[in-house]
Amino acid sequence: MGIRVPVTVEMDDGRELKAVIDQRDYAAVEAAEIDPATHRNTWVRFLAWSALARTKQYGGPFEVFNTTDCVEATHREPEVPAGDEDGLDPGRKAPSAGS
């Protein structure tokens, strides 16, 4: 299962754009060296811009998107099932009663 996170962007002209952030966008934000711990809003906006640019919904550079065109970008963090904090399959936790 890959990383897919829906994002909704409110644009300055009133449009609402939607895209799905995927691993390509996370790789792009890493390459841009934007730290989510210290620049959380810029990180989310870059992910949104990358996804919108990749899907050809937005054609401008990030600087214009970030400072002029994007009013707000919101995304939903991927949900991790309970007991699966690291995303790995731990296998059976205990032998069954018949073992």
N, C-alpha and C positions, 0 to 999 in steps of 0.2 A: 504494500500500500504506500503510495506516495504522499507527499505533503501538498494538500490543496486547501487554500484558505480563501473564502469569499471576501471581497472588498467592495465597498460602496464609496463613491467619491461624489461629493457635492461640488459642482463647478461654479465659478463666479457668475456665469451667464444663466444660472438656474438649472442647468441640466444635472441629472443624476446618472452617473456612469457606474456600471457594475462589471467586475472581472473576477477571475480566480487566480490568486497568487500561487505559483508553483515553484518547483525547485530551481528553475531557470532564473526566476526573480530573486530568490534568496542568494543564488550565486552572484547575481549582478550587484546586490547590495553589499555583499562581502567584498567584491572587487572594488567597490567605491569606498570601502573602509569606513562605513558609517556604523558607529557603535550603538547598538540598541540600549545599552545600559546608560549612556550619557546623552544620547540624542534620539530618544524614543519617537517623538513626533516626526522628525526628519526621516527616521528609519522606516516608519509606516508609510509616509508619503512617497518615499523612494520606491518601496515595494509596489504601491498602488500605481505610480507612474510607469514603472517597468512593465507591470501586467497590462496596463492600458496601451502602452506603446507597442508591446508585443502583439496585442490583439487588434492593433491599428485603430483604436478608438481615440487616441491622442497622438498628435504628431510633433508636438513642440519639445524643446529641450527641458530637462529637469528643472533648471534654474527658473524658467518662466512658469512651469507647472507649480513649483514650490512657492514662489513669491507673488504670483498674480492669479493664475487660473484656478488653483485648487483651494477651496474654502475649508473643506474638511475631508479627511479620509478615515474610514473606520473599517476595521476588520475583526473577524472572530478567530481567536486562537484555536488551533486544532484541538479537539477533545481527546484526552487519553483515557482509555477505559480504566475503571477502578482496579487497583492491584497490578497495573501494567505501567508503572511510572517511567520505566526506562525504555518502553516500547519493544522490549524483547520478549519472546515467548519463553517463560521459565519452565514450561513443561508441567507435568503433574506435580502438585505441591506435596502430596502424601500418598503412600500406597493405598489402594482401595482395600476395603474390609476383607475381600476374598483372597488377597495376596498372601 
